[in-house]
Amino acid sequence: MARKALKLASWTSMALAASGIYLYSNKYLDPNDFGAVRVGRAVATTAVISYDYLTSLKSVPYGSEEYLQLRSKVHLRSARRLCELCCANRGTFIKVGQHLGALDYLLPEEYTSTLKVLHSQAPQSSMQEIRQVIREDLGKEVPRIHWDLSTERVLLMEFVDGGQVNDRDYMERNKIDVNEISRHLGKMYSEMIFVNGFVHCDPHPGNVLVRKHPGTGKAEIVLLDHGLYQVLTEEFRLNYCHLWQSLIWTDMKRVKEYSQRLGAGDLYPLFACMLTARSWNSVNRGISQAPVTATEDLEIRNNAANYLPQISQLLNHVPRQMLLILKTNDLLRGIEAALGTRASASSFLNMSRCCIRALAEHKKKNTCSFFRRTQISFREAFNLWQINLHELILRVKGLKLADRVLAVICWLFPAPL
C-alpha cells in the first residue's frame, strides 16, 4: 500500500533531522554543523519523497507485480535522495545515513545498498578545514603523528589496513572465520556495555575492520573513529544488565520491571522487541531458544512502519544513554545480518556471562564482609557454570539427541536468574 511505504520513507527522512537535533544538543558536533539551511534541505527532501510515493503508487493495484516493480524504483529514487541529502548536510546526517545503511534486517534493500556508500566513501573535510582546526587546537600547521598532539577535536591515529567487518569475500580470501569474528565482536561489545560502561557507539562497517595480525597471524578486530563514546551511569548499566538477563532467561515479570525502570512504561513489550529485534511471540518463548527465522524477519520488516508513532513516543521517554545504545545495537545487528550470524543462542549466552560478572562485581564492591564476598564469588562461578551447561544442552539439542535426557538435565539444572 502506498500509504505504508510513504509512512516508512517519511519517518526515515525525519529520523535524519531528529537525530541531528539530538546529537547536536549533546555536543557531539560543532554548532556550525546544524542550521536552518540543513533543516530546510531535510524538510524539502522529505516532501519530495512523500510526493513521489503518493503519486507513483496511487493508481497501481497493491501487491501486483507492477506494484512491486514500481515500489522498488520509488524506494531506489528515495534512497538516492536521502544519500544526496546526507552528503550535502554532512556532519550528523552522515552519521545517521551510515546507521540507516546498516539496517539490512529492517529497511528495504534499495535503501541499505544505496546508503552503504557512506560507510567508506563519505564526503571528506577539505585540507583548509582540517588545518583550521589543527591551528586552533594545536597552534601548528602540520603536526607530527603523536598522541600528545590529540585534542578534543583532533585525534591522530596510525593507519591500519584491513577489510570491512561485513565483507565476507575479504574474510574468505584471507581465511578468516566469519563465525569467530562475529563471536568476538559480540563479546567485545558486551564487555563495553555491561562490564565497563564505556561504549564505542559508531560501529558501522566502515569503522570496524578485520585482519590477520602481521606478527601472530591471528584474526583480530580493529575499531576506528573513536569520536563517539557513551559513558553509562552505574544505575543505567545495572538496570540494563538485569533487563538482558530477564530477556535471555524469559523472566517476563522482570522484563516488565526493568524495562519500566529504563523509561519504557506501558510500551515495555515494544521496547523488548526493539532491543532484541525479535517478535513479541519470540520474546515470550525465549530469544535464546532459537535463532530468528525468515518468516519472523519478514514479520518485523512489515510491522516496522505500523509502530513508528509508538517507537517515537518510546524514544522520547527512555534515557538519552539508551538512544546511542539502541543505535549501537542496530549497527551490530546489521553486521550480523550481513555475515549471516544473526541472533545465535551462543551470542545471547555470552551476553549473559558479562551480565553475571558485572552484577557480581557490583555486589562485591558494596559489601565489606569477607564471607559475603566469598558467597557472591561462589554464586557467580555457579551461574557461569550453569550457562556453560546450558550451552552444551543447546549443542546436544542441535544434534537431535534424546529430548527426555535434555528435559531431565534442564529440570536438574534450571537457568540462572
N, C-alpha and C positions, 0 to 999 in steps of 0.2 A: 504494500500500500504506500502510495506516495507520501501520505502524512507521516507514516512511521519512519521512512527514510529521511524525510525532511527534519523530523524531530532529532534523529541521531546526528545529522550533519550540523544542525543549528547548535545543539549542545556541544558538539565537538569544537566548533568555532568559538563559542562563548567560553569554553574551557581555557582557550588561549588567553583571552583578556582577563578572566577571573584569576587564573594562576599568576599572571603578570602582576596584578594588583597585590596578591598575597605575598609573592616573593619580594616585591618592591618594598612593601610595608615592613618586611623583616630584614631589610638592608642587605640582601644578598647581591644587589646590583647597584650600580651608580644611579643616582636620581635622574640623570640625563637619559637613561635607558628606557624611560617610560614617559610619554607625554601625549598631548592632545592629538598630534599627527598620527601616532601609533594607534591610539584608541579609534581614531577616525578610520584608519585603514581596516582595523578589525571589524568595526561595525559595517563598513561598506562591503567587505568580503563576505560577512555573514548574510547580508541582504542579497547579494548576487547568488550565493549558493542556495539560499532558501528559494529564490525566484526560479532558479534552474530546476530544482526538484519539483516545485509546484506545477510548472508549465510543461516540463518534459514528460512526466509520468501521468499527467492528468487524464489523458484520453486513452490510455493503454490498459487492457484488461489485466487486473492484478494476477500474478502467478503464471501468466502465459510466457512462452519462450521469448516473444518480442519484448515483454516487460522486463524479463531478467537481463536480456542483452542491453536494453536501453538503460536500465538501472546501473549496470556495470559501467557504461560510458559516463553517466552522470556522476557516479562515485569517483571515477578517474579524473574528470574535469574538476570536481570539487576538491579532490586531494591535491591536484596541481595548484589550484588557487590558494589553498592553505599553505602549501610549501612556499609559494611566492610571497605570501604574507609573512611567514616566518623569516625568510631571507631578507625581506625589506625592513621589518621591525627589529630583527636581530635580538640580542640580549635574552630576556626571559622567554620570548617567543620561540627562539631556537631551542631552549631547554624543553619547553612544553612540546614542541614539534618532535624532538627526539624521543620524548616519553610516548607520545601517540604512535610513533613509528615502531615502538617495541611491543605494542599491544596486539600481537598476532592472534591471540586467543579470544579477542573481544571485538576488534574493529574489522570491517571488510578488507579483503586483501588489497584492493585498489588503494586504500588509504595507507596501509602499513608499508607496502612496497614503494610507494611514492615518497613517503616521509622518511624512509630509512636512509636516504641520501644524506640527511642531516647528521647521521651518526659519524660519518667520516669526511664529509665534504661541506661542512657548514661554512658560511661566509667568514672570512678572516679579517681581523683588525689590520689597518694599514700600519706600516712601519712608523709613520708620523704619530699615530695614536699610541703605539707601544712606547715610542721614545718619550712622548709627553708624560706618560705615567711613570716611566723609569726616571726621568729628570726630576719629577715632582717628589718621588718617594726615595730615590737613591742619590740624586744630585750628580749622576754620571750619564754620559751619552750611551756608552756600550759597556755594561757590567760584565765582569768575569762570571763564569758559571760556578756559583758557590752559594751555600745555604745562608751565609751571613749577609747576603745581598737580597734575600727574600723579605717581602713586607706583606702587609695585609692585602695589597692589590697586585703584587708581583711574586710569582712562585717560579723559581728556576730549578729545573729537574734534568736528569740525564735522559738521553734518548734511548728508548728500549724498543727493540724490534720484536715483532710477533704478529699473530693473526687475531682477528676479532673473535670474541668468545662464541659467537653464533655461526662461525664459519666451519661447518662440518668437513668440507673438502680440504681445508687447510690442515685440520687435525688428522684426517685420514692420510694425507700426503706425508705428514711428519710423525705418523704412528703415535698419535696422542689419543688416549682412551677418552671418548666423549662422556661416558658414564662417570669416570673418575673425576673429570673436570667439573661436571655438574654437582657431584657429591661435595667436592672441595669448596665450590662456590657457596653452596648451601651452608656448610659448616662455618665458613669464614663469616658469612653474614649473620648466622645465629650467634656466633661469638660476639660480634659487634653489637647486635641489638640486645640480646638477653643478658650477656655477661658483662660487657664493658660499657654499654650505654653510650657509645661514641660511634656514629654510623656515617659511612660514606653514602650519600643519598643521591648519587647520579650515576648508577651503574648501567647506563645504556651501552650497547655493544662496542661503540667507539671508544669507551673509557675502560673496557675490560679486555685485556689481551691474554692470549695463552701462547706458551712457547716451551721448548725444551731448554733447560738451563745450560748455558755454554760449558760450564765446568762439570756438572754431575750428570747431565743428560736426562734428568727427571723433569716431568711436566710441571709447570708452575703457572700461576695466575698473576698477572700484573695489573694493578689498579692505577689508572691515570686520573688526572684532573681532580685534585683534592681541594677544590674551592667551595664545595657544598657539603658540609657535615652538619649533623644534628646531634646535640648533646641531650640525652634523655634524662629527665629527673628520675630520682630513685623511685618515687611513688608511681610514676608512669611506667617505668621499666618493670617493676614488680607486678603491677596490675596486668601488664601485657604478658608477662610470664605466666601468671595464673590463668589468664584467658586462653592462651595457646595450649596449656596443659589440659584445660577443660575441653577444648575443641578436639584435641588429639585423642583423649580418652572418653569422649562422648558423655561428659557430665553436663547435661543441658541446664540444670539448675544453676551451676556455677558459670556456665556460658552467659546466661542472662545477667547474673550478678556482676561479673567483671566487665561485660560489655557496657552495662549501665554506669559502672564506675568510670569508664572511659568516655562517657558522654553520649552513648547511643540511645538511651531512653527506651521508648517502646519500639524503636526501629532496630532492636538488637538482632532479630533474625536476618535483616538485610545486611547489617554490619558483619555478622558471622560469614555470610555468603561473600561479601566483598573481600574480607581478609583471606579466605580460603580459595576464592574463585571456584567454589563448588555450589551446587544447588542446595536448597534447604533440606530436601529429602536426603541428600548425601551427608549433610552435616548431622542430621538426626541418626542416620545409620552408622556413621563413623567414618571420618575422612581418611583415617589410616588403614581402613579395611580393604579398600580397592581404589585403584587409580581412576582418574577421570576418563569417561568413555566419550566416543564421538557423539553419541546421542545427547549426553549431558552437556557437552561443549556447545552443540548446536542450540540447545535449550537456553543456555546462558547468553549466547550471542543474540538470539531472537528476543529475549526478555530485557536486554540491557536498556534499550530505548524507552521501554514502558515504565521503568522505575527511575528515570533520570530526575524527576521532581523530588522524589523521596531521597535519592542519593544526594542531591544538592542540599536538602534540609539536614541530612545527617552530617555532611561535611561542615556545615555551619555550626554544629554543636560539639563536635569532637575537639580535643586539644590540638593546638597548632602543630605540636610534635607529630601527631598522628597523620597529618596531611603528607608530610615528607616520608613517613614510614609506608603509607599506602602507595605513594609514588614509587618508592624503592621496591616494594613487593611486586607491583605491576611490571617493573622493568626486569626483575629477576624471573618472573613468571614468563615473560616474553622470551627470555633467553632459553629457559627450559623447553618452551614450546618449539623453538627453532631447532633445538638439539634432540627433540623427541624424548625428553626425560622428565616430563612434567608430572608433578604430584605423585611421586612414588611413595610407598609406605615408608621406605628407608629414610627419605628426606624428612618426613614428619618425626620419625623416631630420633633422628639426630637433633632436631629442634628441641624435642622433649629432654634429651640429655643436657643440653645447655640450660634449659629452664630449671631442671632439678639442681644443677650445680649453682646457678645464680641464686635460687631461693634458699638453698642450704647455706651458702656463703653469707647471705643477709642474716639468717637466723644466728649463725655462729658469731657474727660481728656484734650482735646485740645481746649477747649473754656473757657473763663473767664466770659462770660455773664450768669447771673442767668436766664434770660429769655430764652436764647438759650438752657441751660441745662435742664430747665423745659420742653421746647418744645421737646427735644430729648427723655426725660423720658416718656412723653405722647405718642410719636410716638412708642417707644419701647413697652409700655403697649398695645397700639392698635394692633401692629403687632403680639404680643404674643396672644392677644385675637382672632385675625384672624386665627392663627394656631389652637387654641382650637376649633374654629367654623369649620375649615376645617376638623379637626379630627372627629368631630361629624358628619359632612356630609358623611365622608367615612364610618362611622359606620352605618348610616342610609342607605347608598347605599348598604352596605353588607346585610342589612335586606330586600333589594329589594322593597323599598317603591317607591312612585311615582317619576319618573325621572323628570317630569315637575316641581315639587316642588323644587327638587335639583337644576335644571337649574336656577330657579328664585333666589334661595339663592346664588348660585355661581355668578350670574350676579350682585346681590346687594353687595356682599362682595368678590371682586376678591382677589386672593392670593397676599400677600405682596411681594414687590420687594426688 
